[in-house]
Amino acid sequence: MGAGAGKRVVVTGATGNVGTSVVRALTEGDEVSSVLGLARRPPAWSPPRTEWASVDVSHEDVGGRLVELFRGADAVVHLAWRIQPTRDPVVTWRANVLGSVSVFRAVAEAKVPALAYASSVAAYAPGPKDAAVDESWPTHGWPTSAYCREKAYLERLLDAFEHDNPGVRVIRMRPAFMFKREAASEQRRIFGGRYLPGPVLRPRLLPFVPDLPGLRFQVLHTDDAARAFLLALAGDAHGAFNLAAQPPLDAHVLAELFGARVIKMPAAVARSGLSAAWGLRLAAVPPQLFDALLRVPLLDVSRARSVLGWEPEVTAIDAFQEMLHGVQDGSGADTPPLAGHKVA
C-alpha cells in the first residue's frame, strides 16, 4: 500500500475506541483511497474518503453481506468487539467469536489479500511482571475470564485460518490497554459503570492506591496503536506484534498520578470487595477480569520496532492521564459508542 496506490480498506468496529483512530489514520495520508467503516450504528462523523454501512457481525446470516462488502477490498481491519454485557457471556461469545468467524470466512471467500486483527495482551497466558515477553509467549489467556478466553480462542481460529488460506497476509496486533480522551466516557461506562461520577477519579480524592501483588501493567495511546496498523498494512508485514508504551503502571505510579498514598494489600482482600460489589450489581466488570489484570505479562515491543519502524509517541503516563481527564470532563466523539456524557 504505497503512496498513491489507491487502496480500499474495510474496517469492522469502525466507530469504537480503536476503530475511530484507525479510520482517522487511514484517511489522513494518501496511501488509502477509500475506507468503508462497518458498525452496528452508523455515526454522524464524516472523515474524508469514508463511507459507512450498518452491519452487526453477530447475526447468524451476516456472512453473505460481509462477502459483498469485502469484495474488491485490499485489506480488512477487524476490530469489532463487545466487552459488555459481562453478565451475559453468550452475547459476547456470539459477537466476538462467532462474529469473527463470519468475518474470517468472508475475507477468504471475497479473496481479500490482507487481514489485520486486533488481539490483546489479554490473549497471553499469565507471565512475568519483572521482564517483558515477546510474541512467542503462549496465547491461552486466563481461563476464568470470558474476555481472555475469547481473545485466546480467536488466536487458535487465526492459526487455522492461516493454514487454510496461505494467500492471505494475516496481521495480529496484541496491544496493551488502550486509552484516549475521546473514548473516556465509553470506558467509564464499560469498566466503571454508567453512573460512576467523574470527580471520583480526580487527584487528591482517592485516599490510597492498593499495592497488590501483580498490579503492574502497560497501557498505550489508541492513536499509537492505529499507527501500527497503518504501518503494517503499508508494507508486507505479517504475524503478531506486541504494542505498548513505557513506563509500566503500578501502585506507586498510580499513587503519584492521584496524589494518594500507597497501602500494601493482599490481592484476596481486594478481590473479595470486588466480588461483593459484583454480586450486588455495583461493579460493571467481574472479579475474573481483575484476576486476569494481575496476571497479564509485560510486553516486549522489539518486533514492532524493528519490522514496522513503530515507536509510541505518547508515554503510558500521558495516555492514562488523558483518559482520566476525559472521564472527568465527560469527553467523547461523534459516534454512538463514544458519545460523551459527564456524570457529576
Legacy VTK file of the C-alpha trace (Angstrom):
# vtk DataFile Version 3.0
C-alpha trace
ASCII
DATASET POLYDATA
POINTS 344 float
0.000 0.000 0.000
2.492 2.606 -1.130
1.779 6.252 -1.706
-0.866 6.834 -4.351
-1.657 3.130 -4.562
-5.406 3.788 -4.330
-6.125 1.036 -1.849
-9.536 0.235 -0.413
-9.748 -0.798 3.245
-12.752 -2.115 5.165
-12.801 -1.605 8.946
-15.178 -3.517 11.216
-15.983 -1.933 14.557
-15.043 1.379 12.989
-16.840 3.643 15.471
-15.243 2.493 18.732
-12.089 3.393 20.629
-9.682 1.693 18.224
-11.838 1.971 15.119
-12.073 5.760 15.130
-8.301 6.058 15.492
-7.669 3.534 12.718
-10.122 5.254 10.339
-8.514 8.611 11.080
-5.013 7.214 10.477
-6.085 5.606 7.187
-7.653 8.812 5.885
-5.022 11.346 6.953
-2.486 10.307 4.303
-2.666 9.410 0.632
-1.901 5.695 0.978
-5.613 4.754 1.050
-8.147 5.976 -1.490
-11.291 4.826 0.336
-12.394 3.398 3.654
-15.602 1.510 4.319
-16.476 1.613 8.013
-18.769 -1.093 9.353
-20.684 -0.616 12.607
-23.968 -1.600 14.162
-24.984 2.081 14.278
-23.515 4.373 11.600
-22.219 7.668 13.035
-22.694 11.308 12.133
-18.895 11.572 11.902
-17.715 12.093 8.296
-13.960 11.654 7.839
-12.640 12.125 4.288
-12.925 9.303 1.752
-15.012 7.224 4.164
-18.370 5.551 3.692
-20.430 3.719 6.308
-22.505 0.564 6.315
-24.676 -0.766 9.126
-23.617 -4.334 9.942
-23.897 -6.459 13.062
-21.335 -9.251 12.709
-23.041 -11.276 15.459
-26.056 -12.020 13.243
-26.103 -15.608 12.006
-26.897 -14.650 8.411
-24.323 -11.841 8.094
-21.818 -13.869 6.053
-23.224 -13.096 2.611
-23.456 -9.379 3.363
-19.840 -9.323 4.539
-18.637 -11.056 1.387
-20.422 -8.428 -0.691
-18.880 -5.590 1.332
-15.383 -7.114 1.355
-15.222 -7.925 -2.342
-12.602 -5.776 -4.066
-11.005 -4.640 -0.789
-7.227 -4.647 -0.431
-7.422 -5.210 3.332
-9.895 -5.836 6.123
-9.137 -4.484 9.596
-11.214 -6.457 12.092
-11.852 -4.507 15.295
-15.493 -5.305 16.124
-15.647 -6.477 19.738
-18.041 -6.311 22.698
-16.920 -6.287 26.341
-20.395 -5.715 27.752
-22.712 -7.268 28.770
-20.271 -9.040 31.097
-23.204 -10.752 32.830
-24.294 -12.447 29.612
-21.279 -14.244 28.109
-23.461 -15.818 25.419
-23.958 -12.366 23.894
-20.253 -11.553 23.891
-19.346 -15.008 22.552
-21.819 -14.584 19.696
-20.459 -11.143 18.823
-16.758 -11.698 19.417
-16.133 -15.302 18.454
-18.931 -16.239 16.072
-18.838 -12.744 14.581
-15.115 -13.098 13.938
-15.681 -16.487 12.332
-18.075 -14.795 9.902
-15.524 -12.059 9.180
-12.669 -14.509 8.580
-14.771 -16.676 6.280
-15.904 -13.632 4.312
-12.289 -12.469 3.918
-11.399 -15.832 2.397
-14.481 -16.007 0.154
-14.052 -12.430 -1.067
-10.344 -13.118 -1.703
-9.128 -10.155 0.338
-5.310 -10.261 0.313
-4.714 -8.889 3.835
-6.428 -9.252 7.213
-5.412 -7.218 10.275
-6.977 -8.265 13.568
-6.922 -6.582 16.992
-5.961 -9.219 19.517
-4.853 -8.163 23.009
-2.355 -8.609 25.810
-5.274 -10.489 27.404
-4.758 -13.314 24.912
-1.465 -14.169 26.579
-1.038 -16.748 29.300
-0.004 -15.414 32.723
3.522 -14.085 32.581
6.227 -12.157 34.387
5.900 -8.673 35.815
9.660 -8.061 36.034
10.538 -8.890 32.415
8.838 -8.481 29.038
7.678 -11.344 26.808
7.798 -11.441 23.017
5.176 -12.713 20.568
6.178 -16.351 21.106
4.667 -16.335 24.617
1.723 -18.806 24.837
-1.686 -17.361 23.983
-4.163 -19.301 26.056
-5.286 -16.409 28.236
-6.637 -16.514 31.771
-9.253 -19.285 31.653
-11.875 -17.881 34.048
-12.196 -14.528 32.262
-14.597 -14.510 29.311
-12.709 -11.642 27.664
-9.418 -13.534 27.858
-10.972 -16.817 26.727
-12.469 -15.166 23.667
-9.221 -13.419 22.716
-7.296 -16.667 23.144
-9.842 -18.657 21.156
-9.553 -16.201 18.268
-5.809 -16.805 18.208
-6.499 -20.510 17.599
-9.057 -19.674 14.919
-6.497 -17.478 13.168
-3.960 -20.320 13.317
-6.419 -22.487 11.400
-7.343 -19.630 9.063
-3.699 -19.033 8.116
-3.185 -22.750 7.495
-6.230 -22.934 5.223
-5.642 -19.592 3.474
-1.901 -19.200 2.849
-2.551 -16.466 0.289
-3.955 -14.079 2.915
-1.454 -11.909 4.778
-2.568 -12.036 8.426
-1.514 -9.386 10.941
-2.247 -9.825 14.642
-1.857 -6.756 16.827
-1.552 -7.537 20.539
-1.777 -4.165 22.271
-1.707 -3.285 25.934
-4.731 -1.471 27.379
-5.600 1.403 25.044
-6.753 4.853 26.117
-7.564 8.215 24.565
-9.621 11.208 25.654
-12.449 10.637 23.146
-13.035 7.100 24.469
-13.100 8.083 28.135
-16.882 8.161 28.566
-17.245 4.795 26.828
-14.557 3.257 29.039
-16.173 4.689 32.150
-19.436 3.011 31.160
-17.719 -0.300 30.331
-15.382 -0.607 33.300
-16.734 1.720 35.963
-20.438 1.598 35.342
-22.788 4.092 33.751
-23.187 6.152 36.911
-19.596 6.346 38.160
-19.059 10.060 38.905
-16.149 11.575 37.014
-14.916 13.617 40.006
-14.185 10.390 41.890
-11.113 9.998 39.686
-9.755 13.471 40.384
-6.341 13.706 42.068
-6.470 14.041 45.868
-9.944 12.497 46.095
-8.709 8.908 46.272
-7.292 8.314 49.763
-4.977 5.486 48.741
-3.946 3.129 45.955
-3.702 -0.558 46.935
-0.319 -2.141 46.269
-1.448 -5.595 45.158
0.811 -8.472 44.113
0.808 -8.457 40.310
-0.555 -4.909 39.920
1.833 -3.877 37.149
0.501 -3.390 33.635
1.097 -1.466 30.424
-1.049 0.999 28.524
-0.927 2.639 25.121
-2.494 5.645 23.443
-5.048 4.392 20.933
-3.663 6.642 18.200
-0.271 4.965 18.585
-1.936 1.586 18.118
-3.639 2.900 14.981
-0.290 3.970 13.528
0.948 0.413 13.978
-1.988 -0.878 11.922
-1.233 1.680 9.212
2.457 0.776 9.106
1.686 -2.937 8.929
-0.809 -2.515 6.090
1.540 -0.238 4.159
4.231 -2.902 3.771
4.336 -6.673 3.608
4.448 -7.343 7.353
2.612 -10.317 8.784
2.375 -12.180 12.054
1.942 -10.907 15.593
3.089 -7.583 17.032
3.126 -6.524 20.679
2.243 -2.859 21.248
2.819 -0.962 24.499
4.227 2.302 25.818
6.554 2.958 28.722
6.647 3.006 31.681
4.576 0.149 33.134
1.962 1.398 35.600
1.997 0.108 39.165
0.669 1.243 42.527
3.442 3.786 43.016
2.967 5.393 39.596
-0.810 5.476 40.048
-0.481 6.925 43.553
1.650 9.760 42.180
-0.949 10.462 39.486
-3.765 10.563 42.034
-1.805 12.265 44.799
-2.642 9.304 47.028
-0.844 7.055 49.479
0.256 3.514 48.682
-1.038 0.816 51.012
0.069 -2.783 50.679
-2.922 -5.088 50.422
-3.342 -8.815 49.760
-4.977 -9.469 46.408
-7.575 -11.647 48.147
-8.866 -8.671 50.146
-9.334 -6.514 47.053
-10.910 -9.403 45.167
-13.355 -10.082 47.970
-14.507 -6.486 47.859
-14.914 -6.584 44.088
-16.760 -9.913 44.287
-19.180 -8.449 46.802
-19.750 -5.397 44.611
-20.259 -7.638 41.576
-22.789 -9.750 43.456
-24.690 -6.616 44.466
-24.539 -5.331 40.861
-22.473 -2.348 41.965
-19.485 -3.296 39.793
-19.507 -3.263 35.985
-16.790 -5.880 35.487
-16.487 -9.325 37.072
-13.733 -10.286 39.524
-12.339 -12.709 36.928
-11.200 -9.740 34.832
-9.438 -8.383 37.918
-7.716 -11.765 38.275
-6.540 -11.516 34.675
-5.192 -7.973 35.142
-2.906 -9.197 37.920
-1.536 -11.947 35.673
-1.080 -10.432 32.196
2.600 -10.236 31.224
4.577 -7.169 30.260
5.111 -6.874 26.502
8.356 -6.634 24.555
7.686 -4.406 21.528
11.011 -5.057 19.768
9.359 -6.754 16.784
7.047 -3.809 16.085
10.032 -1.508 16.369
12.293 -3.491 14.034
9.771 -4.757 11.467
7.313 -1.849 11.319
9.545 1.011 12.385
6.957 1.756 15.084
7.525 3.722 18.256
4.820 5.027 20.597
4.657 8.813 20.547
2.712 9.132 23.816
4.025 7.825 27.129
1.940 5.425 29.174
1.528 8.053 31.897
0.296 10.692 29.442
-2.129 8.225 27.812
-3.557 7.233 31.193
-3.833 10.864 32.314
-5.613 11.752 29.084
-8.212 9.089 29.823
-8.650 10.333 33.407
-9.167 13.911 32.251
-11.639 12.658 29.656
-13.669 10.835 32.309
-13.731 13.931 34.487
-14.841 16.122 31.569
-17.301 13.652 30.028
-15.290 13.626 26.793
-16.497 11.691 23.772
-16.742 11.681 19.997
-19.454 11.866 17.346
-20.091 8.121 17.154
-22.670 6.114 19.131
-20.142 4.068 21.194
-18.034 7.122 22.077
-20.825 9.538 22.927
-19.646 11.802 25.740
-21.512 12.062 28.993
-20.410 13.751 32.184
-21.543 12.263 35.492
-21.118 14.857 38.227
LINES 1 345
344 0 1 2 3 4 5 6 7 8 9 10 11 12 13 14 15 16 17 18 19 20 21 22 23 24 25 26 27 28 29 30 31 32 33 34 35 36 37 38 39 40 41 42 43 44 45 46 47 48 49 50 51 52 53 54 55 56 57 58 59 60 61 62 63 64 65 66 67 68 69 70 71 72 73 74 75 76 77 78 79 80 81 82 83 84 85 86 87 88 89 90 91 92 93 94 95 96 97 98 99 100 101 102 103 104 105 106 107 108 109 110 111 112 113 114 115 116 117 118 119 120 121 122 123 124 125 126 127 128 129 130 131 132 133 134 135 136 137 138 139 140 141 142 143 144 145 146 147 148 149 150 151 152 153 154 155 156 157 158 159 160 161 162 163 164 165 166 167 168 169 170 171 172 173 174 175 176 177 178 179 180 181 182 183 184 185 186 187 188 189 190 191 192 193 194 195 196 197 198 199 200 201 202 203 204 205 206 207 208 209 210 211 212 213 214 215 216 217 218 219 220 221 222 223 224 225 226 227 228 229 230 231 232 233 234 235 236 237 238 239 240 241 242 243 244 245 246 247 248 249 250 251 252 253 254 255 256 257 258 259 260 261 262 263 264 265 266 267 268 269 270 271 272 273 274 275 276 277 278 279 280 281 282 283 284 285 286 287 288 289 290 291 292 293 294 295 296 297 298 299 300 301 302 303 304 305 306 307 308 309 310 311 312 313 314 315 316 317 318 319 320 321 322 323 324 325 326 327 328 329 330 331 332 333 334 335 336 337 338 339 340 341 342 343
